[in-house]
Amino acid sequence: MVQLLALEPSMVDVMRNLRDSSIICQWIGKNIDFVNSDLKTYLQLCHDCFHPQERRYIQIFAAPLALSLGIYGLCNILTTPITILIDVGRVPPNYWLSLVVHEYAHAHLSNFGHDKEFAKILRHLCLGLGLDSPPSNSTEKDLRSLPYCSSTADPLVFWRGGY
């Protein structure tokens, strides 16, 4: 289902090999509601940083993103509601909020870019949620990876149930 919500279906990928995909799909079937519940809590925390009339209609899901993309999350502003997909296997759980905040900033602006408006919204969210704010001199390149998240060694370990 989440493949249909990505910008391209191939962005969601668990097909490393047949053994992995079977294990991952079984784990997702049993556990995804709990993971998505945590992400929805973080989404609500982001919403709470804005007045109700400023909030966008956004949905959020955990999904294993293709390793070749090199991204931890994505925001598809072309769906209704706007869709945020987070690869929760890419970072330890204590960084999930940071990933949601980054993608929420894109959703709030309905913009894929990392410009000054993105930095402004990101700072607002970080201040409201107690995260380290991006420095005022952050470049577009810097903003692509803020707020900071520590990476996991193997993103599929989580999806195999090994976290």
C-alpha positions as CSV (number, residue, x, y, z in Angstrom):
1,M,0.0,0.0,0.0
2,V,2.7,2.5,0.9
3,Q,4.4,2.0,-2.5
4,L,1.4,3.7,-4.0
5,L,2.0,6.7,-1.7
6,A,5.6,7.2,-2.6
7,L,6.7,9.5,-5.4
8,E,7.7,6.3,-7.3
9,P,6.6,2.8,-6.1
10,S,10.2,1.6,-6.3
11,M,11.2,4.0,-3.6
12,V,9.7,1.5,-1.1
13,D,11.8,-1.7,-1.3
14,V,12.3,-4.8,0.8
15,M,13.3,-7.1,-2.1
16,R,17.0,-7.6,-1.3
17,N,16.6,-11.3,-1.6
18,L,13.6,-13.7,-1.2
19,R,14.6,-14.7,2.4
20,D,14.8,-11.1,3.6
21,S,11.5,-10.0,1.9
22,S,9.6,-12.8,3.5
23,I,11.0,-12.1,7.0
24,I,10.4,-8.4,6.6
25,C,6.9,-8.7,5.3
26,Q,6.0,-11.0,8.2
27,W,7.4,-8.6,10.8
28,I,5.7,-5.6,9.2
29,G,2.4,-7.5,9.2
30,K,2.6,-8.1,13.0
31,N,4.2,-4.8,14.1
32,I,3.5,-2.0,11.7
33,D,0.5,-0.7,13.6
34,F,2.7,-0.1,16.7
35,V,5.4,1.7,14.7
36,N,2.9,3.8,12.8
37,S,1.2,4.7,16.1
38,D,4.5,6.2,17.4
39,L,5.0,8.1,14.2
40,K,1.4,9.5,14.4
41,T,2.2,10.7,17.9
42,Y,5.3,12.6,16.5
43,L,3.1,14.0,13.7
44,Q,0.7,15.3,16.3
45,L,3.5,16.9,18.2
46,C,4.5,18.7,15.0
47,H,0.9,19.8,14.4
48,D,0.7,21.1,18.0
49,C,3.5,23.6,17.1
50,F,1.0,25.5,14.8
51,H,-2.5,27.0,15.1
52,P,-5.2,24.6,13.9
53,Q,-5.9,26.8,10.8
54,E,-2.2,26.5,9.8
55,R,-2.0,22.7,9.9
56,R,-2.0,20.7,6.7
57,Y,-3.8,17.5,6.1
58,I,-1.0,15.0,6.5
59,Q,-0.7,11.2,6.9
60,I,2.4,9.3,8.0
61,F,3.6,5.8,7.7
62,A,6.8,3.7,8.3
63,A,8.2,2.1,5.3
64,P,11.5,0.5,4.3
65,L,12.9,2.9,1.6
66,A,15.2,1.7,-1.1
67,L,18.8,1.7,0.2
68,S,20.0,3.1,-3.1
69,L,18.1,6.4,-2.5
70,G,20.3,7.2,0.5
71,I,17.4,9.0,2.3
72,Y,15.7,8.3,5.7
73,G,12.3,9.8,4.9
74,L,10.3,11.5,2.2
75,C,7.4,13.8,1.9
76,N,5.0,13.4,-1.1
77,I,3.2,16.7,-1.4
78,L,1.5,15.4,-4.5
79,T,-0.9,13.1,-2.6
80,T,-4.1,14.1,-0.7
81,P,-3.5,14.0,2.2
82,I,0.2,14.8,2.0
83,T,2.1,11.7,2.8
84,I,5.2,11.3,4.9
85,L,7.1,8.0,4.7
86,I,9.8,7.4,7.3
87,D,12.3,4.5,7.1
88,V,12.5,3.8,10.9
89,G,15.2,1.3,10.3
90,R,17.7,4.0,9.2
91,V,18.0,5.6,12.6
92,P,17.6,4.5,16.3
93,P,14.1,5.1,17.7
94,N,15.3,8.1,19.7
95,Y,15.8,9.9,16.4
96,W,12.5,9.2,14.8
97,L,11.1,12.5,15.9
98,S,13.9,14.3,14.2
99,L,13.0,12.5,10.9
100,V,9.4,13.4,11.3
101,V,10.2,17.0,12.0
102,H,12.3,17.3,8.8
103,E,9.6,15.8,6.6
104,Y,6.9,17.7,8.4
105,A,8.6,21.0,7.4
106,H,8.3,19.9,3.8
107,A,4.7,19.0,4.2
108,H,3.9,22.2,6.0
109,L,5.3,24.2,3.2
110,S,4.1,21.8,0.4
111,N,7.6,22.2,-1.0
112,F,10.4,19.7,-1.7
113,G,13.2,22.2,-1.3
114,H,15.6,23.2,1.5
115,D,15.4,27.0,1.2
116,K,15.1,29.8,3.7
117,E,11.4,29.1,4.3
118,F,12.2,25.5,5.0
119,A,14.9,26.6,7.5
120,K,12.4,29.0,9.2
121,I,9.8,26.2,9.6
122,L,12.4,23.7,10.7
123,R,13.7,26.2,13.4
124,H,10.1,26.8,14.6
125,L,9.5,23.0,14.9
126,C,12.9,22.4,16.6
127,L,12.3,25.2,19.1
128,G,8.8,23.9,19.9
129,L,9.9,20.3,20.3
130,G,13.2,20.9,22.1
131,L,15.5,19.7,19.3
132,D,18.7,21.5,18.3
133,S,17.8,24.2,15.8
134,P,19.7,24.5,12.5
135,P,22.2,27.3,12.7
136,S,21.1,30.6,11.1
137,N,23.9,30.2,8.5
138,S,22.8,26.7,7.4
139,T,23.1,26.1,3.7
140,E,20.7,24.1,1.5
141,K,23.1,21.2,1.7
142,D,23.2,21.4,5.5
143,L,19.4,21.6,5.8
144,R,19.1,18.3,3.9
145,S,20.3,16.4,6.9
146,L,18.9,18.4,9.8
147,P,17.9,17.9,12.6
148,Y,20.8,15.6,13.1
149,C,20.1,11.8,13.2
150,S,22.5,9.0,14.0
151,S,22.4,6.3,11.4
152,T,22.1,2.6,12.0
153,A,24.7,0.2,10.5
154,D,22.1,-2.0,8.6
155,P,18.7,-0.4,8.0
156,L,17.1,-3.7,7.4
157,V,17.9,-5.1,10.9
158,F,14.9,-3.2,12.3
159,W,12.6,-4.5,9.6
160,R,13.7,-8.0,10.2
161,G,12.6,-7.6,13.9
162,G,16.1,-7.4,15.2
163,Y,15.9,-4.0,17.0
